[in-house]
Amino acid sequence: RIQLVESGGGSVQPGGSLRLSCRVSEYYRRRHYMAWFRQAPGKAREGVAALLTGAAGTRYSDAVKDRFSISHSIPENELYLEMTNLKPEDTAVYYCAANPYVTGSDSAGSLNAARYDIWGQGTQVTVSA
């Protein structure tokens, strides 16, 4: 079974930056959706950013648009999330997720957690002064 392993979390001050990585244990020959989600204590899991590997399209939540950037490296077989201008409300456990079932109608991936059935274990991001 394919496994996802996140890394790169940590503690930063407001305005700081972090880069999260998600390594995929096996190589997907076909395009697939990948996404980052986050869950803060007492809150529901929310979609942050998504993409379709090998394609140009990306999708972001309004909360992180213009501050976060999602990307994927085919040679490294890794998903990344570049986070800049971090705010205390970005504090959460961040998860990467994968969905190998690509539909022609979606060129960027969904921010709906129910669409993904492969998940990593999560990495903690804490933003505080």
N, C-alpha and C positions, 0 to 999 in steps of 0.2 A: 504494500500500500504506500502511496506517495506520502511523504512527510514534509512539513514546512517548519523551519526553525528560524525564529526571529532573533535579532541581536541589535545592539546599538542604543538601547534605552539608557536613561540616566537622569540625573538631576541638573537642571540649568536655571539660571535667573531669567526673569521676564525680559524679552527682547533677544534672548539667545537662540542658538540653532542646534539641531541634532539631525543625524542621518540614521534612519533605521534600515536594516537589511533583512531580507527573508530568503533563505537558501532552500531550494527545492531539491528533494533527495533523488529524484529521477528526472530524466529529460523528456519533456512533452514534445513529440514530433509535430503535433498539430497546434494551431493557435488555441489559446485558452484564455479565459478571463481570470484576472487576479486583482485583488483589492486589499486595501487597508481599512480596518475597523478599529474603533476604540470603545472602551467601556470604563466610565468613571464610577466610583462607589455609589451605590444606590440608584444608578441610572441605567437605562437600556443601552444595549450595544448599538452604536451608530456608525454608518458608513462614512468614511473620510475621503477616499479617493479610489478610483478603479481604472483599469485599462484592459485592452485586448492585446495580448502579446503579438509582436510583429506588425502592429498597426499603429497609426498616429493618434488615434482618438484617446482622450482621457476624460474622466468625469470627477468632479470635486463637490463636496458639500459646501454650502454657502459659508459655513463657519471657518473654513480653511482656505477657501479660494484666494488666490494671489499671495498666499503665505507658504503653502505646501506644494511639493511637486513629486508626482509619482513617475517612476521609470522602471524599465526592465532590461536586463542584459541577457541576451541569448547565449553568448559564449560562457558567461559566469553562471548562467541559470539562476539568477537572483532577481528579486524585486526590491526596489528601494523606495524610501519616502524621505525626501529632503524637507525638513521643517525649519522655517525661519520665523523671526519675530514672534517667538513663542509667548503664549499668555498663560496665566494661572489656570484658566478654564480649559486649556489643552491637557491638563494633568489627567492621565488615564492609563490603563493597560491597553497597549496597541497590539492588534492581531493582524496577521496576513491570512488571506483566504484564497482558494482557487476553485474554479469551476471549469471543467474541461468541455462542457457542452455549449458550443458556440452556435448562436442563432444569427441568421442574416440580418435581422432587424436591429441588432444592437452592436454598434461598432466600438463601444467604449467600456462596457461592463456596468453592472448594476451596483447601487449602494444599498441594496436590500440584502440583509444577512441570510435570508431564507433561500437565496439563489445559490449559495455556496455550501459545499458539503465537505470540503477539506480545509482544516484550520490548523494554525500553529498554536504554540502554547502561550504566546503573549510575551511582551516586554514592557516594563514599567517606564513611563515618562512622567517626571515630576517637575513642575515649573513653579518656583517660589523664590521670593526675595531673600 
